[in-house]
């Protein structure tokens, strides 16, 4: 068991991350202030944030990395690399779409997507810990499966983007453009279908129906 001081430090850090998630989700990165975050976190002094995080960008990174399910899944990438391909793709898809189950995480996703278009430094932060990391993992995993003879030879980076992109399109049409047919399509069906379509086109030995 970690020392009490270490537990207190981490508890306070998580408290600030939770408060920051609420603020970033409602105001975005640019408009969020340390005063807002301190109030939402219940820590009193805004200056106390710097005891736990280097700056607002560091806190923003930690919010995304620790509160978005896909990035939580990818923190176990070594374990994932040993799992069968259908399991990994299914876990990836469900983790990606689980964000839509949490209104705060979903609001954060919508805001940072819009803000990333207008603010290059926000785009750099989000891309580095989100899309780039996700595609890098998936590309590496698919390349490993190709080398093992499980998948047909192809560009692993392009294949990774094709698979992950299907979930981006689903979220955008469902949660941003509010398309009725997308809203009627469950995440469960979306993941199952995306995995089946992807594997039917890439497996050396087709899936048994």
Secondary structure as UniProt FT lines:
FT   HELIX           4..31
FT   HELIX           34..41
FT   HELIX           46..51
FT   HELIX           56..67
FT   HELIX           69..74
FT   TURN            75..76
FT   HELIX           77..80
FT   TURN            81..82
FT   HELIX           85..98
FT   HELIX           99..101
FT   HELIX           103..118
FT   HELIX           120..129
FT   HELIX           131..147
FT   TURN            148..149
FT   HELIX           156..171
FT   HELIX           172..176
FT   HELIX           180..183
FT   HELIX           187..202
//
